[in-house]
Amino acid sequence: MIKVLGIGDNVCDKYLHTKTIYPGGNALNIAVFGKLFGAQAAYLGTFGDDEVGQHVYSVVKELEIDISHCRLEEGENGCARVMLVDGDRVFLKGNRGGISRIKPPVLTKTDEQYISGFDLIHTSIHSFMEQELPKIRQAAGFVSMDFSDRYDEAYLKLCCPHIDCAEISCGDMEEEEIQKTMEQIMEFGCRHMIIATRGAKGAVVMVDGKIYEQSPCLIKARDTMGAGDSFIACFLIHYLEGMKSAVDFSSQSGSRGIVTAEEYKDMLIRISLYRAAVFSSKQCQRDGSFGFGKEIQLTEEDLRVMNMQNM
């Protein structure tokens, strides 16, 4: 199985209605889901030293994910406040990444050498790693970046030349607009693919200019937190692992079945999308991104934000 490294954001999702925090964050989620698939997983980011940061750190250690290159800083860990409405997450005012925003990792030569040992590097728009992308690109074989739904043209132009795969959250965006955005991302320098997640509408994926669509495996959701991240992780890990076997048969081999790398790649993409849809649906039956909830006392700021939501 491949080696996966998440670089950038880790947070705790603070569920105000249950007074419970759950570890998460886009970059950390990809590493954790990779671990669940049996990949050798690691995370590189900044932890705060508050109760939230200590909980995330302890959970990641328990999961045996390599955090040997992480930074530990004094200050608030990233924390997002959340309510659930009919099983769907609603984000409220958080602390904008906490210490990760203030002190994101500045990569050293040692970090770069470490990064070069992984098959999949994943970061995100929430990771504050934009200035480090050239270093990541130089060291990594395959770079993935999640832009969520918060990108603009200038930001895409800044980041796309350094990545192989872009992820975007499209929600109710029309298919024509999705395809136009994908083409724009490729024009801005993204090298290989774009994954557009659409929640209950499934996903649209462009791989080397070819469009694939995948319906969702619909279920009654308990909690949709981490559903998109789980889809992305499952698809990329199985696709990259599978592509290691892609070969063209010799002309003497015959033409029965699949005999070209391109045919195999097409089948692999479809199978990987199917597996991602199934895994993502199962993810919606868990609390938080990947469990490990911890009850806490709400702060005055938590109560203030909660009261504003209920007004």
N, C-alpha and C positions, 0 to 999 in steps of 0.2 A: 504494500500500500504506500501511497505517496506521503511526503512530508509537508505539513501545512503550518504556516506561520501567520498569525494575525498581528498586525502592527497598528497601534493607535488607541482607539477608545475602549475603555471599560467603564461601566456605570453600575449603579444599583437602581433598579426600577422600584420606586417606593409606591406601593399600593395604599393610598390613603384610606380607602374604605375598609381595609382589613388590617391596617397598621403593620404591614409586612414588606420587607425589602427582598428583592430577588436579584442575583447577579445577572449582568447582561452587557450590552454594548456591541455594536456591529462587528468590530474587529475581534473582540473576545469571543463572541458567539460563533464565528466561523471556525476558530480554533477548537472550541468545545465540541461543536457538531462534527468536526473532523475526527476528534478523539472518539466520538461515539461510533463512527464508521470504521474504526480500527487504524486510522492514520497516526503517524507520529506527529503529535501536535505541540505547538509552542505559541507563546504570546509575548510580545514586546511592547510595553507601554509604561505609563506612569500611574502608580497607586498613591492615594492620599493616606494619611495616618489617622483619620477619624474612624468612627464605628463602621461606617459604610465601607470604607476602603479595606479595613481589617477583615470584614466579612467576605468581600470579593476575593481578597488575597488568599484567605484560608480555604475557600471553596476550590479555587484554581489549584492550590497545592494538593488538596484532597483528590482532585481529579487526575493528578500526576501529569499535568501539562507543564512543559518546561518554561519557567519564567526567569531563567538565569540572567537574562539581559534586561530585565525590567528595572525601572527607576522607582525608588521609594522617597516621597517628598512630604514635607510638613504641609498640611492643608486639607481642604475638603476634597474627597474623591468625587468623581462625576456622579450626579444623582438626578434622575428624572422622576417627576411626580406623575402618578398614573391613577385614573379611575377606569373601571370597566362598565360599559353600557351594553347589555345583552351579549356579553362575552367578548365584545370588541373593545380594544384599548382606546382610551382617550388621554392624550398627553396634556398635562397642565404645566405651569411655569416651573422649570428646574433651575439648576445652577450653571447651565451652559458648559458642562464638561468639567467644572471644578478645576482641580490642579492640573489636569491633562491639557486644558486650554492655556493655562499660565506657563506650564513647564512641560511641553511635549518633548519626547526624546529627540536629542540632537545626535545623529548617528555617527559613531566613531569608525575608524578602520576595522577595529575588532568586530563591531556590529555588522559591518558590511560583509566581512568574511563569514560570519555566522549566517547571515541572510542567504548567502550564495549556496548554502547546503540544503535549501528547501525547494520543493517543486512548485508550490503555490504560495504566493505572498498576497495577503489581502489587507486593504486599508479602506478608509471611508472619508466622506466629507465631514464627519463628526470627529475626525482624529487629529486635526490640526497638524498634519504631516506634509502639507503642500511643498514646503521648502526642501524637504528631504526626499521628495519623489525622484529627482535625478540620481541620487545615491542608490535608492532602492532599485531603480531601473538598471543601473550599471551592474548591480550585484545579483539581481534575480533573473530567473529564467522565464517566469510567468507572473505578471502583476495584475491583480484584480482590485477594482476600486468601486465602492458603492456611493453613488451620488444622491441617493434618496430622491426626494422631489424638491430639493432646495437649490439646485444648480441654476446658473445662468450662462450665457454664451461665453462671457469673459472667463468664468471659472473652468468651463470645459476646455477652452483653448489653453489654459494654464496647465491642466492636468493630463489631458488625453494623450499628448505625445509620449508620456512615460508609462502607459498601461497597455496590457493586452486585452483586458476584459473590463467593460463598464457595466454597472447595474443601475437601473433607474426604477423608481416607483411611479407607476402611471395611473393607478386608480381608475377614474372615469374618463381618461384621455381617449379620444377617438383613435381607431386603428391607423387611419391615414396620418394623423399627427404623430403617433408613436413611430411609424416607419420613417417619417421625415426627420424626427429627432435622432433616430438611430443612424441614418445616413449622415447627418451633421456630425455626430460623435466620431464616426469613421473618418470623415473629412478632416476633423481636427486632430487626428493622429492615433486614435485607438487602433491597435494592430490586428485584432482577431475577432472579437465578439462583443455583443451587447445583450444583456438579459433585462427584459422589462417585465417586472412583476405587477399583477393587476388585482391582487386579492382574490375575491370570489369569482373573478372573470378569468383567472388562470394566468398564463404567461406567454409572452412573445419573445423569441430569441433570434438574433441575427448572427450567423456564423460565416465568416468570410463572404459576406454579401448575400447569403441564402437565408430566407425567413422560415422559421419553424413556429408553430403554435401548439400550446398544450393546455387542455382543459383542466380545471381543478378537480381534485377528488373531494367533492363537497361532503361535509359532515356538520353536525351542530357543534359549534366551537365552544369550548370551555374558556379559552383565552387565546387570542391571536398573537400575543407577544412572541416575537422571534420567528413567526411563520415564514416571512420573506427571506430572512437570513438562513433558515433551515433549507429552503428550496435552493438558494444559491449555492450553499455549501455542498449539498447532496449532488446537484448537477455537476459542478466543477470538479469535485473529487472523482466521481465516477467517469466523467469525460476524460480528464487528464490521465487517470490511471489506465483507462481503456485505450487511449491513443498510443500508449507505449507499444501496443501490439499491431499497429497499423503497418501493413506491407503490401506491395504490389506483387502478385504471383508472376512467375515467368510465363512467357508465351506458350511454353510446352505444357503448362499445368492444366489447360482446358478452360472452359467458361461456365461450368456448372456452379451454382451457388454464388457466394461473394468471393471475388478474386482480385479486387482492387482496393487500395487504401481509401479511395474516395467513397466507394460503396459501403465499406465498413464504417467509415466516419459518419455517413448519413444514418446508418442503422444505430450506431452508438449514441448519437445525439438524441434520437427518438427514444431510445431505451433509458438514457440518463434523465431525460425530461419526465418520463413516466415515473421513474423511481423517485425523482424529486417531488412530484405532485403527491405521491403516496406518503412519503416521509413528512412532507409539510403538513398534510392533513392530520397525521398522528401527533405532530408537534402541537396542534391546536387543542389537544386534550390535556396538556400539562399546564401547571401554574407557572407564570413567568416565562423567561426565555428557555431555561432548562432546569427549573426547580430550585431547590436549596433555599427556600424561604426562611426568613428570620423575623420574628415579631420584634417591634421596636416601639418606643414612645414617640408620638408625633411632637414636632417642635411647634413653637408659636407661628413660625412662617408656614409650616404645613397646614395648620388649622386655618390660617388666614386665606391661603390659596384654596383650601377645601370649601370654606364658606363662600368665597367669591364664585366658585363653580355652582353652588347650590342656590345662588341668588336668582 
